[in-house]
Amino acid sequence: MDAFTVVRGPAAPLMLPDVNTDVISPGHTGKGSMALSAFAPIRYLSDGRDDPSFVLNREPFREAPILLAAQNFGCGSSRETAVWSLRAIGIRCVIAISFGDIFFGNCFQNGVLPIVLDERVLESLAEEAADGAPLEVDLRASVVRSPRGATIPFTIDPLRRRQLLEGIDDLDAGLLRRDEIRAFQQADRALRPWIYQVADAGASPTLG
Amino acid sequence: MSTVKVGGRTLVDKIWDQHVVAELGDGLDVLHVDRHLVHDVTSPQAFTTLAERSVEVLSPELTFGSPEHSVTILSGRTEESNDLSRTFVPLLRRNFAAHKLRLFDIDSPDHGIVHVIGPELGLTLPGATVVCGDSHTCTNGGLGALGFGVGTSELTLVLATQSLLQRRPKMMRITFAGALAPGVEPKDLMLDAIARLGADAGAGYAIEFTGPGIVALGVEQRMTICNLAVELGAKIGLVAPDDVTFDYVATRRFAPKGALLDRAIEHWRGLVSDPDAVFHREVELDAAAVAPQITWGTSPAHSIAVDAAVPDPTDAPDDTTARQWEQALAYMDLRPGQSLEGLPVEWVFIGSCTNGRLSDLEAAAAVARGRKVSRHVRALVVPGSRAVKRAAEGRGLDRVFIDAGFEWGEPGCGLCPGLGGVTLETGDRCVSTSNRNFVGRQGTGVRTHLAGAATAALAAIEGAIADVRRN
């Protein structure tokens, strides 16, 4: 996984509530690549051209590495393609009022930093960044530096922070823990044997 | 095992505590996964990663799969019926064979949507942790299981380690007083709740559903309630297991039997929130006051009573919501204040992990019996599993639907995520018993109205949105 330390650049404001993962990464667009499919339902006009009213179609936000969002960003489907789509168009950090829980978890597996900020703080940040003036997100210091120089601290799970800084996903760490998990299962088998004895009563004629 | 709080624990706390393999500090736990359900579309990359890293599945006996997302849902289908299933079904089969995992394949008598067959086969058990690369894994909470969706990376981790790194959620309890009024379905209860509380009300929480309005429901209906927890923003929704649950589980194919079942039930009886359990948020709603619902917009929170008027953005609580409502109205081609009753529709879809179980098909059949689908509507009834299909056919429901002009399909997710070998056109309006009315979800430019099974069946008959209470 790519490490995350400092990201600096324009922050694109997409201040709509409930931007769901079907919108971020639609199941069927006919657009081909993940980069072209990202946000397709709200990014293109009906004739397939870029919709100029969509923020990521406007300079200087086309290459913005930071996205500013409202409530419940990434709600809906668990599809990790939502995070992969953001990566495909160069976004490394999403700052929102709140996130869909599954999307939030998926970000940490892909070197994307999700930051929760208070609505008023976020709105003033969006205002400062509206002309494309660069924001700096510094995970080492756990702060966002606004274009006018304000330093806004954010909170993040210490373990998640360390993983992002070092570029370690859960699988890297989890594989080291397999013996511990087997030991748990061994002990748990005595307490909840029905979980581990998956007996087939054979009520249906065949199995796939 | 982890440190266990004494007294004052919620149902979720109790299940959670039994699954903690290790505490990593700062509230993050390594959580054991008892049942891993795997489907065709979100799993391929996980198996690729396992191969790249030469990792075996840690607990193949706890892993179960079904190809359900990509498959065509029309009668006579095979895996060759559409391009997606031609790729994904054999891929899942190969991956499962390589790791010796149990697959309920497309031609298996146990095939179906994972969240339908998990409970139905007794794989999902009360108090078990159930995980799947699918956000509607919360459906399994209807049996008192702790089910939640994960992305493909976490899915890979579950295959490799039978565990996940998770933060214990905050606890919410939603208590439904009263009983459902005639003609009102569990789906309506949840759409109404989401509209009242908001699509992000449950973010960061696990929700326990309780109260007379819930306890009176059967297991299938409780699954509909829990299925929609994620549309309320919560990864986890569940109902405490009770005798209704135990009776349901007892006869299931893979469920424990005999003395083992007795021992399990004794354990499961302890899975209730303590009287002094602390919830971070408590909500009380009146089930008796809920009317049949229909969504007007592009979020499940955009739900209204079927006889109510479409809201006006000028009445929205704030500017961003007003903007969202305006965009939703434009996408749905509706006007503020408009009535949805009488609005013509082209499609009706009855099925999905929300409403694809036998009780749903019975509710729809009760409306359809002896009547005809409107000539300008294409209506599909898609059982959630082969077992649901067999049971429905045993009761003659297939004849009711076919005689009325509905298509009687084969199990799969189908039109819910805009798949299933059926393509809707831009501008088509579909009344759907599924769970998401998102922009483009059922196809580019397709307008989805979420509703319960009876309301959907009536829309097919009338050719327009209608009130089941006046049916």
Boltz contact constraints between the chains, C-beta under 6 A:
constraints:
  - contact:
      token1: [A, 15]
      token2: [B, 320]
      max_distance: 6.0
  - contact:
      token1: [A, 16]
      token2: [B, 324]
      max_distance: 6.0
  - contact:
      token1: [A, 17]
      token2: [B, 320]
      max_distance: 6.0
  - contact:
      token1: [A, 17]
      token2: [B, 324]
      max_distance: 6.0
  - contact:
      token1: [A, 18]
      token2: [B, 199]
      max_distance: 6.0
  - contact:
      token1: [A, 18]
      token2: [B, 299]
      max_distance: 6.0
  - contact:
      token1: [A, 20]
      token2: [B, 438]
      max_distance: 6.0
  - contact:
      token1: [A, 22]
      token2: [B, 438]
      max_distance: 6.0
  - contact:
      token1: [A, 22]
      token2: [B, 441]
      max_distance: 6.0
  - contact:
      token1: [A, 23]
      token2: [B, 439]
      max_distance: 6.0
  - contact:
      token1: [A, 26]
      token2: [B, 440]
      max_distance: 6.0
  - contact:
      token1: [A, 27]
      token2: [B, 417]
      max_distance: 6.0
  - contact:
      token1: [A, 27]
      token2: [B, 418]
      max_distance: 6.0
  - contact:
      token1: [A, 28]
      token2: [B, 418]
      max_distance: 6.0
  - contact:
      token1: [A, 41]
      token2: [B, 439]
      max_distance: 6.0
  - contact:
      token1: [A, 41]
      token2: [B, 440]
      max_distance: 6.0
  - contact:
      token1: [A, 70]
      token2: [B, 320]
      max_distance: 6.0
  - contact:
      token1: [A, 71]
      token2: [B, 200]
      max_distance: 6.0
  - contact:
      token1: [A, 72]
      token2: [B, 199]
      max_distance: 6.0
  - contact:
      token1: [A, 72]
      token2: [B, 200]
      max_distance: 6.0
  - contact:
      token1: [A, 77]
      token2: [B, 135]
      max_distance: 6.0
  - contact:
      token1: [A, 78]
      token2: [B, 134]
      max_distance: 6.0
  - contact:
      token1: [A, 78]
      token2: [B, 135]
      max_distance: 6.0
  - contact:
      token1: [A, 78]
      token2: [B, 149]
      max_distance: 6.0
  - contact:
      token1: [A, 78]
      token2: [B, 151]
      max_distance: 6.0
  - contact:
      token1: [A, 80]
      token2: [B, 151]
      max_distance: 6.0
  - contact:
      token1: [A, 80]
      token2: [B, 152]
      max_distance: 6.0
  - contact:
      token1: [A, 98]
      token2: [B, 200]
      max_distance: 6.0
  - contact:
      token1: [A, 98]
      token2: [B, 203]
      max_distance: 6.0
  - contact:
      token1: [A, 101]
      token2: [B, 203]
      max_distance: 6.0
  - contact:
      token1: [A, 101]
      token2: [B, 235]
      max_distance: 6.0
  - contact:
      token1: [A, 102]
      token2: [B, 135]
      max_distance: 6.0
  - contact:
      token1: [A, 102]
      token2: [B, 149]
      max_distance: 6.0
  - contact:
      token1: [A, 102]
      token2: [B, 235]
      max_distance: 6.0
  - contact:
      token1: [A, 106]
      token2: [B, 151]
      max_distance: 6.0
  - contact:
      token1: [A, 109]
      token2: [B, 153]
      max_distance: 6.0
  - contact:
      token1: [A, 157]
      token2: [B, 26]
      max_distance: 6.0
  - contact:
      token1: [A, 158]
      token2: [B, 26]
      max_distance: 6.0
  - contact:
      token1: [A, 159]
      token2: [B, 24]
      max_distance: 6.0
  - contact:
      token1: [A, 159]
      token2: [B, 28]
      max_distance: 6.0
  - contact:
      token1: [A, 170]
      token2: [B, 157]
      max_distance: 6.0
  - contact:
      token1: [A, 170]
      token2: [B, 165]
      max_distance: 6.0
  - contact:
      token1: [A, 171]
      token2: [B, 156]
      max_distance: 6.0
  - contact:
      token1: [A, 171]
      token2: [B, 157]
      max_distance: 6.0
  - contact:
      token1: [A, 174]
      token2: [B, 157]
      max_distance: 6.0
  - contact:
      token1: [A, 174]
      token2: [B, 161]
      max_distance: 6.0
  - contact:
      token1: [A, 178]
      token2: [B, 161]
      max_distance: 6.0
  - contact:
      token1: [A, 181]
      token2: [B, 21]
      max_distance: 6.0
  - contact:
      token1: [A, 181]
      token2: [B, 161]
      max_distance: 6.0
  - contact:
      token1: [A, 181]
      token2: [B, 162]
      max_distance: 6.0
  - contact:
      token1: [A, 181]
      token2: [B, 163]
      max_distance: 6.0
  - contact:
      token1: [A, 184]
      token2: [B, 21]
      max_distance: 6.0
  - contact:
      token1: [A, 184]
      token2: [B, 32]
      max_distance: 6.0
  - contact:
      token1: [A, 194]
      token2: [B, 256]
      max_distance: 6.0
  - contact:
      token1: [A, 194]
      token2: [B, 260]
      max_distance: 6.0
  - contact:
      token1: [A, 194]
      token2: [B, 264]
      max_distance: 6.0
  - contact:
      token1: [A, 195]
      token2: [B, 34]
      max_distance: 6.0
  - contact:
      token1: [A, 198]
      token2: [B, 61]
      max_distance: 6.0
  - contact:
      token1: [A, 198]
      token2: [B, 254]
      max_distance: 6.0
  - contact:
      token1: [A, 201]
      token2: [B, 253]
      max_distance: 6.0
  - contact:
      token1: [A, 203]
      token2: [B, 253]
      max_distance: 6.0
  - contact:
      token1: [A, 204]
      token2: [B, 109]
      max_distance: 6.0
  - contact:
      token1: [A, 204]
      token2: [B, 110]
      max_distance: 6.0
  - contact:
      token1: [A, 205]
      token2: [B, 109]
      max_distance: 6.0
  - contact:
      token1: [A, 208]
      token2: [B, 103]
      max_distance: 6.0
  - contact:
      token1: [A, 208]
      token2: [B, 104]
      max_distance: 6.0
  - contact:
      token1: [A, 208]
      token2: [B, 105]
      max_distance: 6.0
  - contact:
      token1: [A, 208]
      token2: [B, 108]
      max_distance: 6.0
